[in-house]
Amino acid sequence: MNEIKVLIVDDSAFMRKLIGDFLACDSRFHVVGTARNGEEGLKKALELSPDIVTLDIEMPKMNGLDMLKQLMRVKPLPVVMLSSTTIEGAENTLTAMQYGAVDFVAKPSGAISLDLHKVKDELISKLLLASKANISSSSHQHVRNSSVYNLPMGTKVNKMICIGTSTGGPRALQEVLSTVSKDISAPIFIVQHMPPNFTKSLALRLNQLADIEVKEAKDNEIVRSGCAYIAPGGFHMTVVEKKGQLSICLDTSSSVKGHRPSVDRLFQSISKISGYQKLAIVLTGMGADGTEGVIDLKKNKDALILAESEETAVIYGMPKSAVSTKLVDYIEPLRNVGSFISRYAQK
C-alpha cells in the first residue's frame, strides 16, 4: 500500500507539529508539507499534490473556509476539518461540509490543546476514510423528476420515513431535504452520526434550506406529519406509538457499534410500529449501521428500503452493507432521493 500523502494546514505551530507527530507514528501516512494559512495552504496543495488535507478554520490572511472553497474549484481533494466544539465552530464546520469537506474532527477544547491526544485515533481513522472518499460525488445537478416508481399510494394510509447517514451525510441531507415537497403527509426521522451541538446547528441550517420544517428532536415530543426530526448528538432516538400518536424517545444508553445515535436503534424501533407504511433510506457513510435495522424492517411487509447508489455516495459503506442483505428495493443516486420521498409521501 502506498503512503497517504498529507498536507497539514493550521496557523498554530504547536498543532502542526502535534498532528505531524501523530501521523509520523503511522507508516500509512507521509506528511508532505505544512502551511500556516489558507493562502500558503492553497499554494502547497497545488505544488505538492497531497492525497488528503487537514484544515483548520480560523487562520490569518485566508481562512480555512475560503481556502476550501477555492481548492474545490481548482483541485478537488479530500479534506478533513479540525473544528472547535462551540456553536460557531459547528456552524463553520457545516459550511465546510457544504463546500466539499469529507469529514471533521472536533477538538475537545481550545484551538491549541494537549487534549487533541484524546482524538488521535479518531483523526487517523477519519484521514484513512477520507483518503478513499468519492469527492466527485457532490451531485450539484438538476434533480431528475422523470423516474416513475411503483410506490404504495392511497391517502388513507399512514406513512413514515426514516433516514440513516454518517460520513458525507450533512451535504447529502441538504440535497435531499431541500428537494422534498412541502406538502408531504409523513414525518421524517433522521440519524446523522455527529456530536452534540453539531446536530442542532445542522437542524437549523437544514430548516432554512428546506420547504418542510426540520428540527432537532426532543424527548417525549409528539410527532407531526411533514416535519423532519434529527436525533441529537449523544442520544439514541427511537419512535413509539402511544394512544394512536407517535412520539419520540431519547436515551443515553450504551452506544451501538460505537454510535450514539444509532441508525439501527431508530430503524428497529420503527419496525415495531404497526399500521404504517415505512420508507427507510440509507445514505452515505462508513460501516454497517442501519443494516440490522433494515433486516428487522423487512420482517414485516410494510417497509420499502432505499439505498444511495455508489456513484454519488461519498463513502459507499452503509449503503453497500444494506444492499448486501438483498432486501433493498431501490438503489438511487442522491439527486433522486428527494423526489422519491415526495412521491412516496404525497398527500
Sequence and secondary structure as in RCSB ss.txt:
>XXXX:A:sequence
MNEIKVLIVDDSAFMRKLIGDFLACDSRFHVVGTARNGEEGLKKALELSPDIVTLDIEMPKMNGLDMLKQLMRVK
PLPVVMLSSTTIEGAENTLTAMQYGAVDFVAKPSGAISLDLHKVKDELISKLLLASKANISSSSHQHVRNSSVYN
LPMGTKVNKMICIGTSTGGPRALQEVLSTVSKDISAPIFIVQHMPPNFTKSLALRLNQLADIEVKEAKDNEIVRS
GCAYIAPGGFHMTVVEKKGQLSICLDTSSSVKGHRPSVDRLFQSISKISGYQKLAIVLTGMGADGTEGVIDLKKN
KDALILAESEETAVIYGMPKSAVSTKLVDYIEPLRNVGSFISRYAQK
>XXXX:A:secstr
   EEEEEE S HHHHHHHHHHHHT TTEEEEEEESSHHHHHHHHHHH  SEEEEES  SSS HHHHHHHHHHHS
   EEEEE SSHHHHHHHHHHHHHT  EEEE SSSSS GGGGGGHHHHHHHHHHHTT  GGG   S         
    TTS EEEEEEE TTHHHHHHHHHTTS TTB S EEEEE   TTHHHHHHHHHHHH SSEEEE  TT B  T
TEEEE  TT EEEEEEETTEEEEEEE    BTTBSS HHHHHHHHHT  S EEEEEE SBSS TTHHHHHHHTTS
SSEEEEEE TTT SSBSHHHHHHHTT  SEEE HHHHHHHHHHHTB 
